[in-house]
Amino acid sequence: MSNTPARPWLIRTYAGHSTAKDSNALYRTNLSKGQTGLSVAFDLPTQTGYDSDHELARGEVGKVGVPVAHLGDMRALFDEIPLEKMNTSMTINATAPWLLALYIAVAEEQGADVTKLQGTVQNDIIKEYLSRGTYVCPPKPSLRMITDVAAYCYTNVPKWNPMNICSYHLQEAGATPEQELAFALATATAVLDDVRGKVPAEDFPTVVGRISFFVNAGIRFVTEMCKMRAFVDLWDEICEHRYGVTDPKMRRFRYGVQVNSLGLTEQQPENNVYRILIEMLAVTLSKNARARAVQLPAWNEALGLPRPWDQQWSMRMQQILAFETDLLEYDDLFDGNPAVDRKVEDLKQGARDELAQIDGMGGAVAAIEYMKGRLVDSNSARLGRIETGDTTVIGVNKYTEGEESPLTTGDDAIMVVDTAAEADQIERLQAWRDSRDDGAVKAALSDLRKAAQEGTNIMPASIAAAKAGATTGEWGTAIRGVFGEYRAPTGVGKSVSNQTEGLDHIRDAVDAVSDKLGRRLKFIVGKPGLDGHSNGAEQIAVRARDCGMDISYEGIRLTPEQIVNSAIEEQAHVIGLSILSGSHVPLVEDVLNRMKAEGLGDIPLIIGGIIPDEDADHLRAIGVAKVYTPKDFELNTIMMDIVALLDPQAVAAE
């Protein structure tokens, strides 16, 4: 036992919504409640480099985070928050150079010493191709911008973590612990291999020492704790043997965590409180593998946006563990435990095998399609185990009878973003454009394009563009113009998988309805808008394919017009939309209107997402045939619903 309790981890809450002004008020409130660092959630247009008035931004503004379109928004976001004294995590990837540029510009306006700024940009674009979907450009130029940020921060903002290698979304996409370890470490080596030539050799260990990680912790908390110990060992091994880093401090595995959101249930959502607590233990109990920063989801995130009270409840969970228990008074509780040591070694070996496979393919960038396919397969297997009951989820497939939760009743059980927030944001964006010096903006954007073309570091030109008044969309357009756009692999192959056990009756029903239709049942799966959470769409497409349907799934970020055009060209029998960003009402209305205009009004439209009951009622009232939410985990039931939409009698016969 140590004499003095260890310092607690940074206590954060992932937050941001509606407008910069509203989010600023939320941040200041949370800081007053004992939060010790900020964790900024940006909305999807900001994450993907579009202005709030872009066609693809419709319905997405302020929904999953705060819109930041220009320096004025960033100024408002941190009003009365001294950045020199703050530790700020910004969950931003494709547009990380731009958001960091805006942050630095605001810090300079506040009179801060930029060399003292502390915080993190996630800036991990590789996992965006695999799981989250907020990429902008192809992998190689994206990797180049990651390393530009790292090289710039090393010189100019030395206390800033220029990259937070993010395995969080890998687990959300179904990764096994071994895959999470390997894919994250492969990403780290891809970045460090690229940045090595951008800094003097003698300073490279310092750059290595600034790399941090952002991980996930699931419900199997002993395995997850062992995974964190494996991360510590493997990272030390890689830094020493691959990069020759001799200083143990520079090889330290530094990470922050948000525990698992994938396992939060819509059914009996109060059970999520226990899940979140147990998952937090995985990243706090082992001192030698303890997180440096923790942020927890709220118990009701499977229902919709959490309220400030819900976020406070999760924050109090951290504070009770850190300040009321004796956890921080002890050395590592697991050193020398033979069961733990065995599990850690097993995980390390599994991860080494995966890393060898990825290295043999040429590294993480070259192996993106391989890794994506592995994640889709792992997620299919995970869902299959829940459907069969091999994996127990309380309230979902076991002990499903229970009392109605008083926490979920009432009109304000979840937070709803004000529908006027989008119009307000667009109006202020237009006012910003009208008030700036257009000549200065054009010159700054020209310099930005030149830096991108010539291969010079993107950060100085981005900061200059931020100060000149350029917008997020203008920065994104300039970058796209030089580097091009990209569509990531979906991981959904055309061939039927080997996981078709128990599907024979559905395949027979699909065959029967296809015979009646005169051709194979055509099912189009679409993701309109900017929502990049593709796991649900991928699993629906995979199961539909395995059930014998002719599926079409082109991936994320389609316009309603593109989806309807695809339905015309491919003569769809059913259209399914997946939307998890909260923008389901305007996007579905747009798709339905276009379907009617094109004479497709008789084609059934189904939708899945995090959809409150009131919205689900509205969608059904305007013509949606079926609405599915996270509680509808039995994919085979959904498959039979699709058949029934086209031939009710065939399903009745089944």
C-alpha positions in Angstrom: 0.0 0.0 0.0 1.3 3.4 -0.9 1.4 6.3 1.6 -0.2 8.9 -0.6 -3.2 8.3 -2.9 -2.5 8.5 -6.6 -3.9 11.4 -8.5 -7.2 10.6 -10.0 -7.7 10.4 -13.8 -9.1 13.4 -15.7 -12.8 13.3 -15.3 -14.6 14.3 -18.5 -18.1 14.2 -20.0 -18.4 14.0 -23.8 -20.7 16.9 -24.7 -21.8 19.4 -27.3 -25.1 20.0 -29.0 -27.3 22.6 -30.8 -25.1 25.7 -30.9 -21.7 26.9 -29.6 -23.4 29.2 -27.1 -25.6 26.4 -25.7 -22.6 24.0 -25.5 -20.5 26.6 -23.8 -23.1 27.0 -21.1 -23.1 23.2 -20.7 -19.3 23.1 -20.4 -19.2 25.8 -17.7 -21.9 24.0 -15.7 -20.1 20.7 -15.9 -16.8 22.3 -14.8 -18.6 23.8 -11.8 -19.8 20.3 -10.9 -16.3 19.0 -10.6 -15.4 17.9 -14.2 -11.6 18.4 -14.6 -11.3 18.4 -18.4 -13.4 19.0 -21.5 -14.4 16.5 -24.2 -16.0 18.2 -27.2 -18.5 16.4 -29.4 -18.8 18.0 -32.9 -21.8 17.6 -35.2 -21.5 15.6 -38.4 -21.1 18.5 -40.8 -18.2 19.8 -38.8 -16.7 16.3 -38.6 -16.9 15.8 -42.4 -15.9 19.3 -43.6 -19.2 20.8 -44.6 -20.9 24.1 -43.7 -24.2 24.0 -41.9 -26.1 25.1 -45.0 -24.7 22.3 -47.3 -27.2 19.9 -48.8 -25.7 16.9 -46.9 -26.0 18.8 -43.6 -29.7 19.0 -43.7 -31.2 17.6 -40.5 -27.7 17.0 -39.1 -26.8 20.4 -37.7 -26.2 20.3 -33.9 -27.6 16.8 -33.5 -24.7 14.6 -32.4 -22.5 17.5 -31.3 -21.8 21.2 -31.6 -21.6 22.9 -35.1 -18.3 24.9 -35.5 -18.3 26.6 -38.9 -15.7 29.4 -38.3 -13.6 31.2 -35.8 -16.7 33.0 -34.3 -18.2 29.6 -33.4 -15.0 28.4 -31.7 -14.8 31.7 -29.9 -18.3 31.3 -28.5 -17.7 27.6 -27.6 -14.9 28.6 -25.2 -16.2 31.9 -24.0 -15.0 32.5 -20.4 -13.0 29.2 -20.4 -9.3 30.0 -20.2 -7.7 27.6 -22.6 -4.2 27.9 -21.2 -5.5 26.3 -18.0 -7.8 23.7 -19.6 -7.2 20.2 -20.8 -9.4 19.8 -23.9 -10.1 16.6 -25.8 -11.7 17.2 -29.3 -13.2 14.1 -30.9 -12.4 15.2 -34.4 -10.6 13.3 -37.2 -10.8 14.2 -40.9 -11.1 17.9 -40.0 -8.7 17.7 -37.1 -6.1 20.1 -38.6 -8.8 22.7 -39.1 -10.5 22.4 -35.7 -7.0 22.5 -34.0 -6.2 25.6 -36.1 -9.4 27.3 -34.8 -8.6 26.3 -31.2 -5.1 27.7 -31.5 -6.5 30.9 -33.0 -8.9 31.4 -30.1 -6.3 30.6 -27.6 -4.1 33.3 -29.1 -7.0 35.8 -29.0 -7.3 35.0 -25.3 -3.7 35.8 -24.8 -2.7 32.3 -24.0 0.8 30.9 -24.3 0.2 28.4 -27.1 3.2 26.3 -25.9 1.2 25.6 -22.7 -2.0 24.3 -24.3 -2.9 20.8 -23.2 -5.3 18.4 -24.8 -5.9 16.0 -27.6 -7.3 15.8 -31.1 -8.4 12.3 -32.0 -7.0 12.7 -35.5 -7.2 9.0 -36.2 -8.5 8.7 -39.8 -7.8 5.1 -40.4 -10.4 3.8 -38.0 -12.9 6.1 -39.8 -12.6 3.9 -42.8 -13.2 0.9 -40.6 -16.0 1.9 -38.3 -17.1 5.5 -37.8 -17.2 6.9 -41.3 -16.3 10.6 -40.9 -13.5 10.5 -43.4 -13.1 13.1 -46.2 -10.1 12.1 -48.4 -8.4 8.9 -49.4 -6.1 7.1 -46.9 -2.7 8.3 -48.0 -3.3 12.1 -48.0 -5.3 11.6 -44.8 -2.3 9.9 -43.2 -0.1 12.8 -44.4 -2.4 15.3 -42.6 -2.2 13.3 -39.4 1.5 13.4 -39.4 1.5 17.1 -40.4 -0.4 17.8 -37.1 2.0 15.6 -35.2 5.0 17.4 -36.6 3.5 20.9 -36.0 2.5 20.1 -32.4 5.9 18.7 -31.6 7.5 22.1 -32.4 4.7 24.6 -31.6 2.3 23.0 -29.1 4.6 20.5 -27.3 2.1 19.5 -24.5 -0.6 18.7 -27.0 -1.4 15.1 -28.0 -1.5 15.3 -31.8 -3.2 12.0 -32.2 -5.4 9.8 -30.1 -5.3 6.4 -31.8 -8.9 5.3 -31.3 -9.8 1.7 -30.8 -13.1 2.7 -29.2 -15.1 2.6 -32.5 -13.4 -0.7 -33.4 -15.0 -2.4 -30.5 -18.3 -0.6 -31.3 -18.0 -2.2 -34.8 -17.7 -5.7 -33.2 -13.9 -6.1 -32.8 -12.6 -8.9 -30.6 -10.1 -7.8 -28.0 -7.3 -9.2 -30.2 -8.5 -7.2 -33.2 -8.9 -4.1 -31.1 -5.3 -4.4 -29.9 -3.9 -5.2 -33.3 -5.8 -2.8 -35.5 -5.1 0.1 -33.1 -1.4 -0.7 -32.8 -1.1 -1.1 -36.6 -2.6 2.4 -37.0 0.0 3.7 -34.5 2.9 2.2 -36.4 1.5 3.5 -39.8 1.5 7.0 -38.4 4.9 6.8 -36.7 6.5 5.3 -39.8 5.2 8.3 -41.8 6.1 11.0 -39.3 9.6 9.6 -38.7 10.9 11.5 -41.8 9.3 14.8 -40.8 11.3 15.4 -37.5 15.0 15.2 -36.7 16.0 11.6 -35.7 17.2 12.7 -32.3 13.7 14.2 -31.5 11.7 11.2 -32.8 11.4 9.6 -29.3 9.7 12.7 -28.1 7.1 12.5 -30.9 6.5 8.8 -30.0 6.0 9.9 -26.4 3.2 12.3 -27.4 1.1 9.6 -29.1 -1.9 8.7 -27.0 -4.8 6.2 -27.4 -8.6 6.3 -26.9 -10.0 2.9 -26.0 -13.2 1.1 -25.2 -14.1 -1.2 -22.3 -16.9 -3.7 -22.6 -18.9 -5.7 -20.1 -16.4 -8.6 -19.8 -14.4 -6.5 -17.5 -11.7 -9.1 -16.5 -10.9 -9.6 -20.2 -11.0 -5.9 -20.8 -8.7 -5.2 -17.8 -6.3 -7.8 -19.2 -6.6 -6.2 -22.6 -5.4 -2.9 -21.2 -2.4 -4.6 -19.6 -1.7 -6.2 -22.9 -1.8 -2.8 -24.6 0.8 -1.5 -22.1 3.1 -4.4 -22.8 2.7 -4.4 -26.6 3.2 -0.7 -26.9 6.4 -0.8 -24.8 7.6 -3.6 -27.0 6.9 -1.8 -30.3 8.4 1.5 -29.1 11.6 -0.2 -28.0 12.2 -2.8 -30.7 10.6 -1.1 -33.8 11.6 2.5 -33.0 14.5 2.1 -30.7 13.1 4.4 -28.0 15.3 3.8 -24.9 13.6 6.2 -22.4 10.8 4.2 -20.6 8.8 7.4 -20.1 8.5 7.9 -23.9 7.3 4.3 -24.2 4.5 4.7 -21.7 1.0 3.7 -23.0 -1.1 6.8 -22.3 -4.8 6.5 -22.9 -8.2 7.9 -22.3 -11.4 5.9 -22.4 -15.1 6.0 -23.0 -16.7 2.8 -22.0 -18.9 0.7 -24.3 -22.0 2.3 -25.9 -22.7 -0.7 -28.1 -23.9 -2.7 -25.1 -26.3 -0.1 -23.8 -29.9 -1.4 -24.1 -33.1 0.3 -25.0 -34.9 -2.5 -23.0 -34.7 -1.9 -19.2 -32.4 1.0 -19.7 -31.8 1.5 -16.0 -29.6 -1.6 -16.1 -27.1 0.4 -18.1 -26.1 2.2 -15.0 -24.6 -1.0 -13.7 -23.0 -1.8 -17.0 -21.3 1.5 -17.2 -19.9 1.1 -13.6 -18.6 -2.4 -14.2 -17.0 -1.3 -17.5 -15.3 1.7 -15.8 -13.6 -0.8 -13.3 -11.8 -2.4 -16.2 -9.8 0.7 -16.9 -9.3 1.9 -13.3 -8.6 -1.1 -11.1 -5.2 -2.0 -12.5 -2.8 0.9 -11.6 -0.2 -0.1 -14.1 -2.8 0.1 -16.9 -5.1 2.8 -15.6 -6.7 5.3 -17.9 -5.4 8.9 -17.8 -8.9 10.3 -18.6 -12.3 8.7 -18.4 -15.6 9.8 -19.9 -18.7 7.7 -19.4 -21.9 7.5 -21.5 -25.2 8.2 -19.9 -27.6 5.4 -19.0 -30.2 6.5 -21.5 -28.2 7.0 -24.7 -29.9 4.0 -26.4 -33.1 6.1 -26.1 -31.8 9.5 -27.3 -29.7 12.4 -26.3 -28.9 12.5 -22.5 -29.9 15.5 -20.4 -27.5 17.4 -18.2 -28.8 15.4 -15.2 -28.0 12.1 -17.0 -24.5 13.3 -17.7 -24.1 14.4 -14.1 -25.1 11.0 -12.9 -22.3 9.4 -14.9 -19.8 12.0 -13.7 -20.8 11.3 -10.1 -20.0 7.6 -10.7 -16.4 8.6 -11.5 -16.1 10.9 -8.6 -17.4 8.3 -6.0 -14.8 5.7 -7.2 -12.0 8.3 -7.3 -12.7 10.2 -4.0 -14.8 7.9 -1.7 -13.2 4.5 -2.3 -9.6 3.6 -1.4 -8.7 2.4 -4.9 -6.1 5.1 -5.4 -4.2 4.3 -2.2 -3.0 0.9 -3.5 -0.3 -0.3 -5.9 -1.3 -2.6 -8.8 -3.8 -5.2 -7.5 -3.1 -7.7 -10.3 0.7 -8.0 -10.6 1.8 -11.6 -10.3 -1.7 -13.0 -10.6 -1.3 -16.2 -12.7 -4.8 -16.1 -14.2 -4.4 -12.5 -15.3 -0.9 -13.2 -16.6 -2.2 -16.1 -18.7 -5.0 -14.1 -20.2 -2.7 -11.1 -20.9 -0.2 -13.4 -22.7 -3.0 -15.0 -24.8 -4.3 -11.6 -25.9 -0.8 -10.4 -26.7 -0.2 -13.5 -28.9 -3.5 -13.1 -30.7 -2.7 -9.5 -31.3 0.8 -10.3 -32.6 -0.6 -12.8 -35.0 -3.0 -10.1 -36.4 -0.2 -7.6 -36.6 2.0 -9.9 -38.5 -0.8 -10.4 -41.0 -1.3 -6.7 -41.4 2.4 -6.0 -41.7 2.6 -8.7 -44.4 0.0 -6.8 -46.4 2.0 -3.6 -46.2 0.6 -2.0 -43.1 -2.6 -0.5 -41.9 -3.4 1.7 -44.9 -2.9 -1.2 -47.3 -4.9 -3.6 -45.1 -8.0 -1.4 -44.7 -10.3 -3.6 -46.7 -9.0 -6.7 -44.9 -9.6 -5.1 -41.4 -13.1 -3.9 -42.4 -14.1 -7.4 -43.5 -12.8 -8.9 -40.3 -14.9 -6.4 -38.2 -18.1 -7.1 -40.2 -17.6 -10.8 -39.7 -16.9 -10.4 -35.9 -19.9 -8.2 -35.5 -22.1 -10.8 -37.3 -20.9 -13.5 -35.0 -21.5 -11.3 -31.9 -25.1 -10.5 -33.0 -25.6 -14.2 -33.8 -24.6 -15.2 -30.2 -27.1 -12.8 -28.8 -29.9 -14.0 -31.1 -29.3 -17.6 -30.1 -28.9 -16.9 -26.4 -25.3 -18.0 -26.3 -24.5 -14.5 -25.1 -26.8 -13.3 -22.3 -27.9 -9.7 -22.2 -30.2 -9.1 -19.3 -33.5 -7.5 -20.2 -32.9 -8.4 -23.9 -32.8 -12.1 -24.3 -33.1 -13.2 -20.6 -35.1 -11.9 -17.7 -37.1 -9.7 -20.1 -40.1 -9.3 -17.8 -39.8 -6.3 -15.6 -41.4 -3.2 -14.1 -41.6 -0.1 -16.3 -38.9 2.4 -15.4 -40.1 5.6 -13.8 -36.9 7.2 -15.2 -38.1 6.9 -18.8 -41.6 8.5 -18.3 -42.6 12.0 -19.0 -42.1 14.3 -22.0 -38.6 15.3 -21.0 -37.1 11.9 -20.4 -34.5 12.6 -23.0 -33.1 15.8 -24.4 -34.4 17.0 -27.8 -32.4 19.4 -29.8 -34.4 22.6 -30.6 -35.6 22.3 -34.2 -34.9 26.1 -34.6 -31.2 25.5 -33.8 -30.3 24.6 -37.4 -31.9 27.7 -38.9 -30.2 29.8 -36.2 -26.8 28.4 -37.0 -27.3 28.9 -40.7 -28.4 32.5 -40.2 -25.3 33.3 -38.1 -23.1 31.5 -40.7 -24.5 33.8 -43.4 -23.9 36.8 -41.3 -20.3 35.7 -40.7 -19.7 35.4 -44.4 -21.2 38.8 -45.0 -19.0 40.5 -42.4 -15.6 39.2 -43.3 -12.9 40.3 -45.7 -13.5 38.2 -48.8 -10.1 39.0 -50.3 -8.3 37.9 -47.2 -10.3 34.6 -47.2 -9.6 33.9 -50.8 -5.9 34.5 -50.4 -5.7 32.3 -47.3 -7.6 29.5 -49.1 -5.2 29.8 -52.0 -2.3 29.4 -49.7 -4.0 26.4 -48.1 -4.4 24.7 -51.5 -0.8 25.5 -52.3 0.4 23.9 -49.1 -1.7 20.8 -49.8 -0.4 20.5 -53.4 3.3 21.1 -52.5 3.4 18.8 -49.5 4.3 21.5 -47.0 2.8 21.2 -43.5 -0.9 21.9 -43.6 -1.2 23.5 -40.1 0.3 27.1 -40.7 -1.9 27.7 -43.7 -5.0 26.3 -41.8 -4.4 28.6 -38.9 -4.0 31.6 -41.3 -7.3 30.6 -43.0 -9.0 30.3 -39.6 -7.9 33.8 -38.6 -8.9 35.2 -42.0 -12.5 34.0 -41.4 -12.7 30.9 -43.7 -15.4 28.4 -42.9 -15.2 24.6 -42.2 -16.9 23.9 -45.6 -14.4 26.1 -47.4 -11.5 24.4 -45.7 -13.1 21.0 -46.6 -13.6 22.1 -50.2 -10.0 23.2 -50.6 -8.7 19.9 -49.2 -11.1 17.8 -51.3 -10.1 19.8 -54.4 -6.4 18.8 -53.9 -6.7 15.3 -52.5 -10.0 14.1 -53.9 -12.9 12.2 -52.2 -13.1 8.6 -51.2 -15.6 5.8 -50.6 -14.4 3.3 -48.0 -15.0 -0.5 -48.4 -18.3 -1.6 -46.9 -17.0 -5.0 -45.7 -20.2 -6.5 -47.2 -19.3 -9.0 -49.8 -21.6 -10.5 -52.4 -21.0 -14.1 -51.4 -23.1 -15.8 -48.8 -21.3 -16.3 -45.5 -20.8 -19.6 -43.6 -23.1 -18.3 -40.9 -26.4 -19.5 -42.4 -27.5 -22.0 -39.8 -31.1 -21.6 -38.9 -31.9 -19.5 -42.0 -33.5 -22.3 -44.2 -37.1 -21.3 -43.5 -36.3 -17.6 -44.4 -34.5 -18.6 -47.5 -37.5 -20.7 -48.5 -39.8 -17.7 -47.9 -37.5 -15.4 -49.9 -37.4 -18.0 -52.8 -41.2 -18.2 -52.8 -41.8 -14.4 -52.9 -39.1 -14.1 -55.5 -40.9 -16.6 -57.7 -44.1 -14.5 -57.3 -42.2 -11.3 -58.2 -40.7 -12.9 -61.2 -37.1 -12.1 -60.1 -35.0 -12.2 -57.0 -36.3 -9.9 -54.2 -34.3 -6.7 -54.5 -33.5 -4.9 -51.2 -31.7 -1.6 -51.2 -30.0 -0.6 -47.9 -29.2 3.1 -47.7 -27.6 5.5 -45.3 -28.7 9.1 -46.1 -27.1 12.1 -44.6 -23.8 12.2 -42.8 -24.3 9.5 -40.2 -21.3 7.2 -40.5 -22.4 4.6 -37.9 -22.7 1.8 -40.5 -22.7 -1.3 -38.2 -26.5 -1.7 -38.3 -26.8 -1.2 -42.0 -23.9 -3.7 -42.7 -25.5 -6.4 -40.5 -28.9 -6.0 -42.1 -27.3 -6.2 -45.6 -25.2 -9.3 -44.6 -28.2 -11.1 -43.1 -30.5 -10.2 -46.1 -27.8 -11.5 -48.4 -27.4 -14.7 -46.4 -31.2 -15.1 -46.5 -31.1 -15.1 -50.3 -32.1 -11.5 -51.1 -30.4 -9.5 -53.8 -29.0 -6.7 -51.7 -27.5 -3.4 -52.7 -25.5 -1.5 -50.1 -23.2 1.3 -51.3 -22.0 2.5 -47.9 -22.5 5.8 -46.1 -23.1 9.4 -46.9 -25.7 9.2 -49.7 -28.2 11.9 -50.5 -31.9 11.1 -50.6 -31.8 11.7 -54.4 -29.0 9.1 -54.8 -31.0 6.5 -52.9 -34.2 7.1 -54.9 -32.2 7.0 -58.1 -30.6 3.7 -57.1 -34.1 2.3 -56.4 -35.2 3.3 -59.9 -32.1 1.9 -61.6 -32.1 -1.4 -59.7 -35.9 -1.8 -59.6 -36.0 -2.2 -55.8 -38.8 -4.1 -54.1 -38.0 -2.7 -50.6 -35.9 0.2 -49.4 -34.3 0.2 -45.9 -32.7 3.3 -44.4 -30.4 3.4 -41.4 -30.0 6.7 -39.5 -28.5 6.9 -36.0 -27.7 10.6 -35.8 -31.2 11.9 -34.9 -31.9 13.3 -38.4 -34.4 10.6 -39.3 -37.5 12.8 -39.6 -36.3 15.3 -42.3 -34.3 12.7 -44.2 -37.1 10.2 -44.3 -39.6 12.9 -45.4 -37.2 13.9 -48.2 -36.9 10.3 -49.4 -40.6 9.7 -49.3 -41.4 12.8 -51.2 -38.9 11.9 -53.9 -40.3 8.3 -54.1 -43.8 9.6 -54.6 -42.6 12.1 -57.2 -40.9 9.3 -59.1 -43.9 7.0 -58.9 -42.4 4.7 -56.3 -45.0 5.3 -53.6 -46.0 1.6 -53.6 -42.4 0.4 -52.6 -42.2 -0.3 -48.9 -39.8 1.9 -47.0 -38.4 0.7 -43.6 -36.1 2.5 -41.2 -33.8 1.7 -38.3 -32.2 4.0 -35.8 -32.3 5.5 -32.4 -35.9 6.8 -32.8 -38.1 8.0 -30.0 -41.7 6.7 -29.9 -43.2 10.0 -30.9 -41.0 10.2 -34.0 -41.7 6.5 -34.8 -45.5 7.3 -34.7 -44.9 10.3 -37.1 -42.9 8.2 -39.5 -45.5 5.5 -39.7 -48.2 8.1 -40.2 -46.4 9.6 -43.3 -45.9 6.2 -44.9 -43.0 4.3 -43.4 -43.9 0.6 -43.4 -41.7 -0.5 -40.4 -39.6 1.3 -37.8 -36.9 -0.5 -35.9 -34.9 0.6 -32.9 -32.1 -1.0 -30.9 -34.6 -3.3 -29.1 -35.2 -5.0 -32.4 -32.1 -7.2 -32.2 -33.5 -10.3 -33.9 -32.5 -9.8 -37.5 -34.3 -12.9 -38.6 -37.6 -11.3 -37.5 -36.7 -8.3 -39.6 -36.0 -10.5 -42.6 -39.4 -12.2 -42.3 -41.0 -8.7 -41.9 -39.5 -7.7 -45.3 -40.9 -10.8 -47.0 -44.3 -10.1 -45.4 -44.4 -6.6 -46.8 -44.3 -8.1 -50.2 -46.4 -11.3 -49.6 -48.2 -11.5 -46.3 -49.7 -14.9 -47.2 -46.3 -16.5 -47.7 -45.3 -15.5 -44.1 -48.7 -16.6 -42.7 -48.0 -20.0 -44.3 -44.6 -20.2 -42.6 
